[in-house]
Amino acid sequence: MQLTDSWVGGAPKWLTEAAAGYRPVVVERHGCDLTPIDPADEAGALALRAYVWPDQEDRHARLTGAIRLAEQVPAVLEPVGAADFLAGVELRPGVLTVVWHSVMRQYVPAAEWARVETEIDRLAAASTRRHRSPTSASSPSATAGASRSG
């Protein structure tokens, strides 16, 4: 699976410095959704395909790749909201934690979003200065390389 045209502009200096000489390896994947869909399940894959318009060939190709990846390397999906999910994330030394989301921000109530931002700030404060982004993350839905507690 390859995401093209998903990054605008150059990579931030802090990221290129942190990644110099390293090839990233995903050590674990965790995600959350109030009503998660299992893409490795036939019914789940069909439901996900139903969200993509028939003429969107690039999106269908990315989804097919993502479904194949999920079949080979399952991710842990927890049926909780973003704030509760992030509250259980603990950073691990030597591991870059990525907080990422697909379109979901518009569905999160303001009070929960305030908690999401508090949790992102907590994680940023706990991170090493070398790996801290100078800009705030926009919204979470998945993390790579973090440890979940609770």
NUZAKE-315747 format. One record per atom (N, C-alpha, C): z, y, x. Coordinates in steps of 0.001 Angstrom, whole numbers, padded with zeros to 6 digits, always signed. Each point is the difference from the previous one (the first is absolute). Layout:
ZYX
...
This chain:
+000000-001165+000840
+000000+001165-000840
+000000+001226+000884
-000826+000968-000304
-000072+001212+000797
+000006+001203-000928
+000856+000966+000327
+000042+001246-000756
-000814+001031+000770
-001073+000479-000589
-000824+001010+000652
+000217+001332-000700
-000183+001059+000736
+000135+001356-000544
+001370+000260-000609
+001029-000697+000498
+001326+000181-000577
+000861+000950+000816
-000450+000395+001168
+000760+000915+000851
-000851+001237+000216
+000535+001164-000294
-000729+001239+000174
+000572+000723+001204
-000872+000387+000945
+000459+000692+001199
+000498-000986+001045
+000439+000529+001114
+000498-000841+001080
+001409-000491-000267
+000375-001049+000716
+001363-000532-000118
+000974+000998+000618
+001205+000124-000558
+000994+000920+000561
+000395-000427+001419
+000311+000983+000825
+000346-000262+001397
+001169-000978+000124
+001042+000153-000837
+001151-000903+000082
-000415-001447-000213
-001022-000222-000855
-000439-001358-000284
-000823-000567+001157
-000911+000788+000530
-000815-000498+001107
+000855-000265+001227
+001017+000821+000229
+000904-000234+001134
+000826-001266-000213
+000503-000185-001207
+000826-001184-000302
-000825-001277+000081
-001289+000083-000359
-000845-001191-000050
-000732-000279+001313
+000094+000928+000960
-000732-000169+001262
+000350-001336+000654
-001026-000804+000261
+000199-001278+000673
+000474-001131-000897
+000122+000245-001289
+000476-001034-000920
-001075-000343-001015
-000034-001248-000383
-000817-000424-001141
+000988-000351-001100
-000049+000728-001119
+000986-000235-001062
-000056-001431-000533
+001157-000548-000256
+000145-001309-000614
+000917+000174-001202
-000454-000414-001160
+000829+000094-001201
+001012-001137+000062
+001285+000359+000036
+001042-001024+000102
+000517-000436-001369
-000118+000849-000977
+000336-000385-001372
-000519+001058-000949
-000176-000401-001253
-000473+000926-001032
+000889-000166-001216
+000450+001123-000511
+000818+000012-001219
-000571+001066-000922
+000120-000218-001277
-000479+000979-000950
+000851-000005-001246
-000228+000988-000831
+000731+000065-001257
-000922+000487-001097
+000337-000395-001189
-000692+000434-001200
+000907-000386-001158
+000091+000852-000990
+000850-000338-001141
-000494-001262-000694
-001308-000220-000011
-000582-001217-000571
-001052-000527+000980
+000457-000668+001060
-000949-000441+001034
-000996-001035-000511
-001194+000069+000565
-001057-000968-000289
-000229-000791+001280
-000009-001321-000113
-000242-000851+001160
-001505-000150+000199
-000564+000624+001053
-001450-000086+000199
-000470-001395+000405
+000914-000853+000468
-000364-001358+000388
-000100-000930-001211
+000502+000448-001126
-000063-000760-001244
-001331+000331-000691
-000663-000991-000565
-001307+000214-000628
+000056+001064-001101
+001023-000071-000839
+000141+000991-001079
+000305+001386+000573
+000803+000047+001056
+000312+001274+000639
-001224+000634+000631
-000805-000809+000688
-001229+000512+000617
-000949+000534-001066
-000106-000719-001121
-000856+000458-001092
+000500+001320-000574
+001316+000118-000172
+000567+001251-000514
-000311+001157+000946
+000134-000219+001296
-000294+001059+000973
-001476+000386-000044
-000865-000983-000130
-001442+000302-000076
-000328+000819-001251
+000767-000191-001066
-000248+000734-001245
+000256+001495+000153
+000766+000399+001033
+000286+001414+000222
-001116+000727+000743
-001024-000720+000441
-001087+000608+000776
-001266+000043-000852
-000611+001177-000095
-001227+000146-000770
-001095-000871+000606
-000870-000595-000832
-001037-000918+000491
-000938+000602+001046
-000284+001293-000076
-000950+000606+000940
+000634+000420+001331
+001276-000241+000182
+000695+000406+001233
-000003-001162+001000
-001174-000228+000596
-000194-001145+000885
+000912+000031+001224
+000188+001174+000593
+000868+000095+001181
+001442-000367-000349
+000474+000469-001143
+001365-000331-000425
+000126-001487-000302
-001023-000586-000603
+000031-001444-000257
+000053-000776+001314
-000770+000436+000995
-000003-000681+001299
+001374+000106+000663
+000617+001191-000053
+001338+000163+000584
+001019-000863-000735
-000094-000032-001319
+000928-000812-000791
-000178-001484+000316
-001227-000457+000108
-000240-001404+000348
+000621-000315+001354
-000166+000891+000972
+000618-000189+001310
+001515-000005-000082
+000550+000883-000801
+001457+000067-000146
+000542-001255-000681
-000719-000512-000976
+000428-001230-000684
-000033-001177+000976
-001051-000090+000799
-000068-001079+001012
+001150+000114+000993
+000280+001222+000425
+001107+000212+000932
+001326-000411-000633
+000206+000367-001255
+001246-000350-000697
+000144-001507-000151
-001115-000698-000131
+000049-001467-000090
+000413-000618+001336
-000436+000616+001094
+000284-000522+001337
+001350+000461+000535
+000353+001245-000283
+001235+000598+000521
+000715+000688-001155
+000766-000745-000775
+000668+000599-001163
+001010+001080+000416
+000132+000983-000844
+001011+001041+000191
+001110-000223-001018
+001200+000406+000363
+001129-000067-000923
-000111+001197-000933
-000094-000248-001308
-000059+001071-000994
+001269-000037-000825
+000692+001125-000042
+001255+000075-000742
-000192+000816-001274
+000514-000483-001129
-000159+000718-001265
+001024+001133-000156
-000106+001004+000854
+000892+001161-000036
-000824+001267+000193
+000619+001136-000303
-000637+001284+000227
+000019+000379+001475
-000776+001015+000336
-000165+000416+001390
+001311+000441+000646
+000825+000750-000714
+001254+000503+000583
+000955-001147+000321
+000163-000926-000934
+000880-001141+000256
-000547-000868+001129
-001306-000162+000037
-000621-000776+001073
+000295+000634+001361
-000250+001289+000120
+000215+000685+001280
+001473+000020+000396
+000885+000020-000971
+001435-000009+000310
+000384-001273+000750
-000765-001071-000168
+000291-001248+000681
-000723-000177+001324
-000798+000973+000392
-000742-000105+001264
+000878+000456+001155
+000085-000838+001020
+000703+000348+001232
-000981-000129+001153
-000001+000984+000896
-000914-000022+001142
+000463-001003+001042
-000962-000528+000746
+000297-000929+001087
-000492+000605+001309
+000795-000097+001058
-000425+000531+001302
-001302-000653+000466
-000892+000823+000543
-001256-000501+000535
-001063-000306-001029
+000254+000317-001276
-000952-000283-001071
-000333+001309-000715
-001284+000283-000131
-000448+001176-000733
-000031-000345-001480
+000738+000725-000795
+000046-000229-001440
-000985+000943-000672
-000833-000551-000852
-001006+000786-000714
+000364+000012-001479
+000093+001176-000588
+000231+000155-001435
-001308+000525-000582
-000558-000776-000920
-001332+000301-000521
-000031-000259-001505
-000915+000636-000677
-000138-000241-001440
-001463+000051-000414
-000299-000717-001045
-001247+000218-000705
+000361+001030-001073
-000908+000376-000796
+000262+001057-000978
+001169-000400-000889
+001120+000718+000137
+001167-000291-000836
+000869+001216-000212
-000159+001013+000817
+000873+001180-000051
+000051+000618-001397
-001137+000070-000652
-000053+000654-001308
+000788-000744-001076
+000368-001251+000271
+000722-000794-000979
+001512-000016+000220
+000461+000626+001071
+001418-000039+000347
+000706+001216-000598
+001056-000213-000786
+000745+001130-000572
+000592+000887+001116
+000167+001269-000279
+000463+000974+000995
+001331-000397+000639
+000932-000492-000789
+001315-000373+000547
-000133-001152+000994
-000827-000982-000336
-000189-001101+000944
-000743+000482+001233
-000975+000880-000193
-000749+000493+001164
+000927+000751+000964
+000951+000715-000517
+000973+000673+000873
+000761-001035+000829
+000358-001126-000609
+000663-001086+000746
-000935-000611+001040
-001288-000133-000335
-000996-000515+000951
-000033+000906+001234
-000074+001293-000227
-000042+000945+001127
+001281-000067+000829
+001135-000181-000652
+001271-000149+000727
-000044-001238+000884
-000528-001099-000528
-000087-001240+000785
-000983+000133+001153
-001122+000662-000230
-000950+000229+001093
+000647+000865+001075
+000737+001026-000409
+000715+000846+000969
+001030-000819+000772
+000692-000926-000680
+000976-000850+000675
-000681-000860+001061
-001116-000599-000360
-000725-000842+000948
-000538+000821+001168
-000512+001188-000290
-000512+000859+001074
+001121+000405+000951
+001172+000324-000536
+001131+000395+000843
+000474-001162+000870
-000139-001227-000509
+000444-001168+000752
-001032-000459+001025
-001230+000491-000119
-001061-000435+000911
+000146+000709+001344
-000679-000543+000992
+000007+000663+001301
-000885+001220-000073
+000297+000978+000776
-000787+001239+000008
-001463-000297+000330
-000237-000955+000877
-001352-000329+000424
-000856-000497-001160
+000600-000684-000975
-000771-000566-001099
+000104+000801-001291
+000597+001155+000038
+000174+000777-001222
-001226+000860-000255
-000497-000069-001199
-001144+000808-000385
+000429+001445-000211
-000816+000959+000451
+000345+001406-000235
-000223+000417-001442
-000651-000839-000789
-000213+000314-001408
+000700-001030-000859
+000397+000400-001161
+000698-000895-000924
-000963-001033-000564
+000460-001233-000158
-000811-001023-000664
-000155+000398-001458
-001131-000315-000587
-000233+000455-001366
+000682-000861-001040
-000121-001293+000066
+000681-000871-000945
-000085-001435+000438
+001027-000780-000288
+000027-001377+000491
-000390-001017-001052
-000371-001128+000473
-000127-001172-000852
+000066-001253+000856
-000206+000165+001282
+000064-001165+000870
+000486+000414+001372
+000642-000882+000683
+000407+000250+001378
-000436-001162+000853
-000286+000277+001254
-000329-001058+000945
+000979+000112+001152
+000616-001083+000355
+000859-000006+001164
+001391+000506-000230
+000417+000142-001195
+001371+000418-000290
+000771-001215-000470
+001270+000113+000086
+000853-001073-000488
+000576+000416-001337
-000002-000904-000958
+000554+000299-001318
+001400-000549-000090
+000890+000783-000549
+001350-000480-000247
+000289+000128-001491
+001048-000673-000452
+000440+000169-001378
-000837-000580-001043
